[in-house]
């Protein structure tokens, strides 16, 4: 499973990168056969003003299904990442179990 880390207004240190990899592997390793890639986007909403402004946006593309997209905002990035991965694991589990039970959900484009 490839983890693509993107950031806007946030410096991604080695410690933060390790935290992301540890959270993702702990929370989503069970789905490694269904998930090829995870896109983690980090941003600081308020900049230097502080507050509840650290955003973690997760996108998990799935073949023949809609992407799992989770956004979490917290006062520090580690908490936002951990909560986002936890929510993504639950959403991914529901989506994959529905696919196994009912077959793939068709993906419609706006052009149809």
WOSULTA-V547303 format. One record per residue. N is the residue number from 1. RES is the residue in one small letter. PHI is phi in whole degrees, 0 to 359 (none if undefined). Layout:
[[N & RES & PHI] [N & RES & PHI]]
//
This chain:
[[1 & x & none] [2 & x & 268] [3 & x & 250] [4 & x & 259] [5 & x & 256] [6 & x & 237] [7 & x & 218] [8 & x & 224] [9 & x & 77] [10 & x & 228] [11 & x & 272] [12 & x & 267] [13 & x & 282] [14 & x & 297] [15 & x & 296] [16 & x & 293] [17 & x & 299] [18 & x & 297] [19 & x & 298] [20 & x & 298] [21 & x & 297] [22 & x & 294] [23 & x & 297] [24 & x & 295] [25 & x & 292] [26 & x & 292] [27 & x & 274] [28 & x & 233] [29 & x & 300] [30 & x & 298] [31 & x & 256] [32 & x & 298] [33 & x & 281] [34 & x & 259] [35 & x & 244] [36 & x & 266] [37 & x & 211] [38 & x & 229] [39 & x & 255] [40 & x & 250] [41 & x & 248] [42 & x & 247] [43 & x & 209] [44 & x & 248] [45 & x & 293] [46 & x & 266] [47 & x & 68] [48 & x & 286] [49 & x & 290] [50 & x & 83] [51 & x & 95] [52 & x & 284] [53 & x & 224] [54 & x & 264] [55 & x & 250] [56 & x & 240] [57 & x & 245] [58 & x & 253] [59 & x & 228] [60 & x & 242] [61 & x & 289] [62 & x & 237] [63 & x & 287] [64 & x & 61] [65 & x & 215] [66 & x & 293] [67 & x & 293] [68 & x & 272] [69 & x & 234] [70 & x & 229] [71 & x & 232] [72 & x & 227] [73 & x & 239] [74 & x & 210] [75 & x & 280] [76 & x & 224] [77 & x & 294] [78 & x & 300] [79 & x & 293] [80 & x & 298] [81 & x & 295] [82 & x & 299] [83 & x & 292] [84 & x & 295] [85 & x & 295] [86 & x & 298] [87 & x & 295] [88 & x & 296] [89 & x & 299] [90 & x & 295] [91 & x & 295] [92 & x & 296] [93 & x & 298] [94 & x & 296] [95 & x & 296] [96 & x & 290] [97 & x & 292] [98 & x & 295] [99 & x & 297] [100 & x & 294] [101 & x & 280] [102 & x & 247] [103 & x & 94] [104 & x & 293] [105 & x & 279] [106 & x & 293] [107 & x & 256] [108 & x & 258] [109 & x & 262] [110 & x & 290] [111 & x & 281] [112 & x & 280]]
//
